[in-house]
Amino acid sequence: MKFDVVVVGGGPAGTVAAEDLAKAGKRVAFLDRAGRIKPCGGAIPPRLIQDFDIPESQLVAKINTARMISPTQRSVDIPIEDGFVGMVDREHFDEFLRVRATNAGADRFTGTFLRIERSDAGPTVVYRDKETREERRLDTKLIIGADGARSDVARAEVPGGDTIPYVIAYHEIIKAPGAVGAYDPLRCDVIYNGAISPDFYGWVFPHGDSASVGMGTGVDGVDLKKATADLRVASGLDSCETLRKEGAPIPLQPLEKWDNGRDVVLAGDAAGVVAPSSGEGIYYAMAGGRVAATAAQACLASGRTKDLALARKLFMKEHKMVFRALRAMQDAYYISDERRERFVSLCHDVDVQRLTFEAYMNKKLVKKRPLAHLKIGLKNLAHLTRLVPETYA
């Protein structure tokens, strides 16, 4: 059987692409490497729940507050007005998406991607079957590379796919007994502290009966496990049972090109679509999978390989400004503890809180309330130029 599209990767990006293509009547397969669970805080905004029809049964918690904690342990609680942030556990959420793609008509294969071979008949995805350990082949017309950060498909096929910047994320899923110590099962804690991460942040995110405690960094030599252990102690969770430990790279900059101009287009982490500053990836991975499927359908219909470039064009048209703003924020405030202190201080401003969460919940920069934007801009400038002290307003 020759497929229209083979998707390499069974995470959120790959499964959305496979499901969309199957629903469009295409012959599609996806290749999943079983047993891998990505380290992830698990937060999903309302727009994701709506756009991708996520049932409430997948939500292990509903968060109503985010707490930002500075290097000197000063904190500010940001209420989530008129809604909530849903939390998922990637072990179960990703499998739900895989099953849904299969139910839509996609063929699921389990194994490890090895390479792409080409002949006059078209490309072939070669993989090692998980059960038999034998090499198997999937003949296809097009390939979507959704195989995560350090993507083998991206490295082999797309310029720049082997040089994408990333941080290493590590977390521990632990049993959480409810409110204990500094831990609140209805609040996400984000810790900005160079002792935890010199260039990113740490987190304590509730998952219902469990919690994700972890951090990320791109700096060599940082002891990720010790930093995570320190977070557990500070939150009163050091004696909780550890259910599993996971680590993986997370890219922080979209690639300049997502396709090879021939028969491959990238999606999700493979294309680098994790938001700077926040490290949020689930929504952008799924959005990336959707535009990759759209580009593949356009290419199949027209026969023009240049239509594969639609994936990046569509994604950037909607999300480029958000990524640019988040990158500027990370570059300005994540460089020292003094700047982190000022960042948490800035988050004390009610306008900052409202505009930030409106943008997070809806995935758009908020254009209304121009006076609020002006005030925030002036306060931001004052902090960066040290015209105000490192204290809350």
N, C-alpha and C positions, 0 to 999 in steps of 0.2 A: 504494500500500500504506500502510495506517495502522498504526503501531507502537503497542504497549502502552506502551513506554518508549523515549525517546531519551536517551542519555547524552552530554553534552557534555564531552569530555576523554578522552584515551586513555592516561593515566598509570596508576599502580597503583590508585588509587581507582576511576577510571572503568572500567578493564578488569575488575576484580573484580566490580563491580556488574553489568556487562554479562554476564560469564560466569555469575554466579549466576542472573540472570534468564533467560538462555537455557537453562540446565540445568533451570529450573523450568517450561519450556515457554512462556515469554512471547516475543512478537515484539519483539525489542529491536535497536536500532542504536546504535553509538557513533561519535562524530565526533572524529577525531584530527587535530591540526595537525602535520603531518609536519615533521621536521627539527629539532624542539626537544628538547634534552637538558637536564634539570634539573641544576644543580650540586648534588652530593650526595656525601658521604663514602662512601656505599654499604654501610653496616653493617646487617646483618639478624640478629636474634637467633634462637635455636633455635625459639622459639614461632612466629615467622613461617614458618619453614621447614616446621614441622609443620602449622600451621593452614591454610596455603595450598598445601601439597603442592609445594614448590619442589624440583626435582631437583638433585642435586649438580653436574650439568653447568653450572648457572648460577653456581656459586660460583667466583670467580676467585682467592680466597684464604681461608684459615682462620686466624683470629687467636687467639693463646693468651695475649696480654698487652696491657694498656693502660698507657701511661705518662702520668702527669700531670706537667706541667712548670710551675713557678712563675715569677713575674716575675724572680726572682734566679737562675733556672736550676737551682734545686733540683728534684729529681724523685723520684717514687715509682712503682714498677712494681707493677701490680695483676694478679696471675695470674688467668686465667679457669679456675676449677676445674671438673673433670668436664664439659668441653665446649669449645666454641669459638664465636666470633662469625664468621658468614659474611660475605664481602664480595662485592658484585655491582657491575658496571659498568652504569650506568643506560642507556647507549646500547643495550646488548644485552638487559638485563633487561626494560625496558619493552616492547621489541618482542616478546620471548618471551610476555609477558602479553597483548599485543594479538593475537598469532597464536592463543594458547590460547582467548581469548574468541571469536574467529572460528570456530575448530574446534568450539566448543561450540554454535554456531548463531547467534551475534550477527552482524549485518550491519555491516561496517566502511565508513565514509566518510571521505574525507580532504579537509580544507579548513578554513577559518577561520569560526568562529561569528560571526554578525552580530547577530541579534536573535531575539526570540520574538514571533510574531504570533498573534492569537487570533480565532476566529470561533465561530459557533454549533456548528460541528463539532468544536471543540476547539483546542488549541494547535498551532502549527507552528514548528519550528526552521528558521530561515533561515541558510544559510551560503554562503560563496564557495568553489566547487570549486577544488581546487589545480591541476588540469590545465587546465580550460577557462576559469577565472577568472569563470565565470558564477554567478549566484545560483541556488541549489537549495533545495528545501523538503522537510522530513521531517515529515509529519503524525503526530501522536502523541496519547496520552492523558495521559502524565506525562513530566516531564523531570527528570533528575538532573544537576545542575551540578557537574562534577568538573574544572573548567577552571583549577585552580591558584590560587595567591595572586593578589590583584587580579582575582579572577574577574569576568568580564563578566556572567555569569548572576547571581552574588550581588549585584553592584552594582545591577542592574536590577530584581531580584525580591525580595530579602530585606532586611528592616530591619537596618541596621548593616553590610551587606555592603561598603560603601564606606569604612568607618572602621576596619577591623581593623588592629591594630599588627603590625609586621613588622621583620625585619632583612634587610639585603641580604647575600646569600651570593655569594662568588666563589671559584672554584677553577680550578686548572690540572691537567689530566691529563698526566702526563709519563712517559716511558720510565724505568723503574727497573731498574738493572743488577744487583739483588741487594743484599746487605748492603754498605753503603758509608757512610763518615762516621758520623753519628748515626742513620742510617736502618736499620731492621730490618724485613725483609719479613714477619715474623710478629708485628709489634707495631704497634698504633695509638697515635700520639702526640697528646695533647691539650694545647695550649699556652694557659695562662692568663696573659696579659701585656697590660697596657694599651697597650704600644707596638705590639702586633699588632692587638688589638681592645680598645677602651675599655669595651665593654659585653657582649662575648660571648667567643669564643675562636677560636684557630686550630687547624688539624689537619694531620696527615700520616698518611694512611691507605693501606696497601698494597693494590694490586689485582692481585697476581700479577706479570705482566710490566710493569705500569704502577703509578702511584700517584696519589692525589688529594691535592693540597696546596692549602689554602685557608683562608678565614676568613669571619666574618660580623660585621656591625655595623649598628646602627640609628642611629648618630651621623653627621650630615651632615659632609662635608668630609674624611672618612678616605680615604686613598689605598689602595684595596683591592689594586691591582696591586703597589704597593710593599711592602705588608705581606706579600703572598704571596711576592714575590721575596726578602724577608728571611727568611721561613720556609725557602725552598729553600736559601739560603746556610747557615743554621744547621744544616740537616739534611745538608749535603753533596750536595745535589741540584741545585745551580745550573747545572751544566754538562750536565744531562740534556736530551734532546730534548723539546720541548713538543708534545704531540699535539693538544690542543684547549684552549680557554678558554671558561668559561661563567659567567654570573652571573644571579641571579634573586632576587626577594623571597621570604622564608620567614616565614609568619605565626607568631605566638607566643602566640595566645590564641583559644580556641574562641569562635565567635559565640554570642550568647545565643539566637538562633533560627536554625534551619537550613532552614525551609520557608516558603513564602509563603501557607500555608493554603488553597492552591487546586490547584496542579498542578506545583510545583517543590520539590525537596528537594536540599540540597547534600551534598557528600562530599569528604573529603581536605582539601587546602590551602584549597579554596574555603570550607570550614567552619571553617578555622583550627586543624585538629587536628595541629599539630606540637608535640611536647613542649617545654615551657620548659626552660631550663638546658642540656639535651643537644641540642636542635634535631633530635631524631630524628623522622623523618616517614614512612618507608616503611611500617613496621608499622601505624602509626595511620591512614595513608591507606587501606591495604587493609582494615583493620577498619572504617573509615568507609564504604568502598564496600560492604562486606557489609551493614552495618545500613541503608544507604540502599536497597539492593535489597530487604531484608526489609520496610522501611516501604512501598516501592512495591508489593510484592506484597500487603501487607495492605490498602492503599488500593484496589487493583484488585479485590480479592475482596469488600470491604465496601461500596465506593462512598463511604466516608467520607473526606473530605479531611483530617480531623483525624488520621488514622492516619499521615500523613507525618511528624508530630512524633515518631513512634516512633524514628526514626533517632537523634536527639539523646538521647532518653531511654535507649535501649539502650546507646549509646556511653558516656554519662556514668555510668550505673550501674556499669559495669565499670572505667572509667579515671579518674573524677573525682578520686579520692584521690591517685593517682599524679601527675596534673597539678598538683594543689594543692600537694603536697610539693615538686615540682620548681620551681614558681613561687616558693615561699618561699625555696628554696635560691638561685635566681638573684637574687632581690631582696636577699638578705642578703650574698652573696659576690661578685657581679659588679660592684660599684659602685666599687671602688678596688683598686690593686695591693696595699695592705696586707691587704684582705679576701681577695684572690686568694691571697696568700701563706698566709694562715691556712687557706683552704680546702684547698690542697694538703697542708698540715700535717695537717689533720684526716683526709685520705684515707690517711695513713700507718697509721691504726688498722686492725687486721685485721678487727674487727667491722664497721667502715664498709665495707671492701672486700667482705666476704662478703654483707652485707645489700644493698649497692648492686647487685652483679652478680646476686644472686638475683632482685631486683626487675626488673632490666633483662632478664634471660634469660626470665623468666616473665610479665612485664608485670603484676605484682601487688606491692603492699607486703607485705613479709614480716611475718607476725604472730607467728611463733614466736620463741623466744629473747628474752623480755621484758627480762631483765637486760642483754642487749646493747643493746637499744633505750634503756634507761635510761642506760647509760654513754655512749652516743653523744649523747643529749640533753644530758647534763651537760657533755660536752666541747664540744659546739656552743655552748652558752650561755657557757662559759668563754672561747672564742675571740671570740665576738661582743662580750663585755664586757671583752675585753683582760685577763682574769685570768691568761692564759698567754702566754708570749712567742711571737714568730713563728718558732718552730723546731720541728723534729720532736720527737716524744716519745721 
